[in-house]
Amino acid sequence: MKIIILGAGQVGGTLAEHLAGEANDITVVDTDAERLRNLGDRLDIRTVQGRASFPTVLRQAGADDADMLVAVTNSDETNMVACQVAHTLFHTPTKIARVREAAYLTRAGLFDNDAIPVDVLISPEQVVTHYIKRLIEIPGALQVIDFAGGKAQLVAVKAYYGGPLVGQQLRQLREHMPNVETRVAAIFRRDRPILPQGDTVIEADDEVFFIAAKANIRAVMSEMRRLDENYKRIVIAGGGQIGERLAEAIESRYQVKIIEMNPVRCRYLSDTLDSTVVLQGSASDRDLLMEENIADADIFLALTNDDEANIMSSLLAKRLGAKKVMTIINNPAYVDLIQGGDIDIAISPQLATIGTLLAHVRRGDIVSVHSLRRGAAEAIEAIAHGDSKSSKVIGKAIRDIGLPPGTTIGAIIRDEEVIIAHDDTVIATGDHVILFLVDKKHIRDVEKLFHVGLSFF
């Protein structure tokens, strides 16, 4: 595919990196010459310096025959205008735009071909809010990924001493839970990934990634550790867009407090939210946290735009007794450095956004690709199309499919049914197939496996 990416920041650069190695024709546009030079030196891509919304710049980038435009500059307005120009002048088939401002997102009918022609809207704040909400709904989970609209979930959990399966082989999971279907997809142990086999023994402190139907997630977690009680009291540091949206989404089920420095923003939040308690002050103020009984909080969430402020307030909250701490980290390089110590979960908005973008950029066969924590594995959701003559997978038992090295099929979602994969499971047309890869360089091979005929799109 010929794809133009507008914006060479964290998201645009990472997206270009993902797509450049997959036989796509990529052009990146940005006003920053140094950013473009760095990208061009690392990747096999074209770069164009200029304003992303200018017709002359888009033409120079190849908009005349581009298949897709992905607008991820730091300006909502630039992204929207670029999509309008691409639609009007170049008839670009698919236009994706990152739009952050809620004032745009809440206006019905604003984004269609008769108004602003954006085919897919990506809101980082919505993506991150949904990600955090899933973690809150499954206490004790380190990562939660939805497949097939949430029918199946992939969950990462740390195994503790006392868990029924800890110290035992994986094959005994079926004996422990004869009526629950699940599959362990990957294990992360002492800085290295392990490809699970039937005789693999679960050890305490292993990070275990498993997939199951949504209704069975808690039952499987109970095999690895004592289940955490459902969360009740939640403290949010930062009343920006993510803090506001999260509070709005969860305040009917939890006791929520927001700590926000800006007095004007505090008044706005007080007027907008129903039952959330809004406190003006600094989340790094020890006295304020003590006054608000931080030791009684089930979760402390640091959601400001300042990585250092988030880290310091999280460390302080944990030291003062908060049971669980989650922190937004905007620099992806920091995420693995701080997660797993005093900070329980570090969340990268850029990485979450990339996963959503890839789901739309890949289209058709590959629905989404998710990198599991610290690269323990890649999780892919692919849809099987065609028939036994045109497809390499349909009508075949899993044992007969030529999967790339280190690749396993974990589950199949067929209509409303979640089927945990076995060697004799046969794939049918329309199945959502969940695969796991130890090495992401084989993603392209998986995509080819799910292509139909010569070019199915």
QUIRAKA-V253276 format. One record per run of one state. SS is the DSSP state (H for helix, E for strand, C for the rest). FROM is the first residue (numbers start at 1). TO is the last residue. If there is no record, write none. Layout:
ss=SS from=FROM to=TO
ss=SS from=FROM to=TO
//
This chain:
ss=C from=1 to=1
ss=E from=2 to=6
ss=C from=7 to=9
ss=H from=10 to=20
ss=C from=21 to=24
ss=E from=25 to=30
ss=C from=31 to=32
ss=H from=33 to=42
ss=C from=43 to=45
ss=E from=46 to=49
ss=C from=50 to=54
ss=H from=55 to=60
ss=C from=61 to=62
ss=H from=63 to=65
ss=C from=66 to=67
ss=E from=68 to=71
ss=C from=72 to=75
ss=H from=76 to=90
ss=C from=91 to=93
ss=E from=94 to=98
ss=C from=99 to=101
ss=H from=102 to=105
ss=C from=106 to=119
ss=E from=120 to=122
ss=C from=123 to=123
ss=H from=124 to=137
ss=C from=138 to=140
ss=E from=141 to=147
ss=H from=148 to=150
ss=C from=151 to=151
ss=E from=152 to=158
ss=C from=159 to=168
ss=E from=169 to=169
ss=H from=170 to=176
ss=C from=177 to=181
ss=E from=182 to=189
ss=C from=190 to=191
ss=E from=192 to=194
ss=C from=195 to=200
ss=E from=201 to=201
ss=C from=202 to=206
ss=E from=207 to=213
ss=H from=214 to=224
ss=C from=225 to=232
ss=E from=233 to=237
ss=C from=238 to=240
ss=H from=241 to=250
ss=C from=251 to=254
ss=E from=255 to=260
ss=C from=261 to=262
ss=H from=263 to=272
ss=C from=273 to=276
ss=E from=277 to=280
ss=C from=281 to=285
ss=H from=286 to=291
ss=C from=292 to=293
ss=H from=294 to=296
ss=C from=297 to=298
ss=E from=299 to=302
ss=C from=303 to=306
ss=H from=307 to=319
ss=C from=320 to=323
ss=E from=324 to=328
ss=C from=329 to=331
ss=H from=332 to=338
ss=E from=339 to=339
ss=C from=340 to=342
ss=E from=343 to=343
ss=C from=344 to=344
ss=E from=345 to=347
ss=C from=348 to=348
ss=H from=349 to=362
ss=C from=363 to=365
ss=E from=366 to=371
ss=C from=372 to=372
ss=H from=373 to=375
ss=C from=376 to=377
ss=E from=378 to=383
ss=C from=384 to=396
ss=E from=397 to=397
ss=H from=398 to=400
ss=C from=401 to=406
ss=E from=407 to=414
ss=C from=415 to=416
ss=E from=417 to=420
ss=C from=421 to=425
ss=E from=426 to=426
ss=C from=427 to=431
ss=E from=432 to=437
ss=C from=438 to=439
ss=H from=440 to=449
ss=C from=450 to=457
//
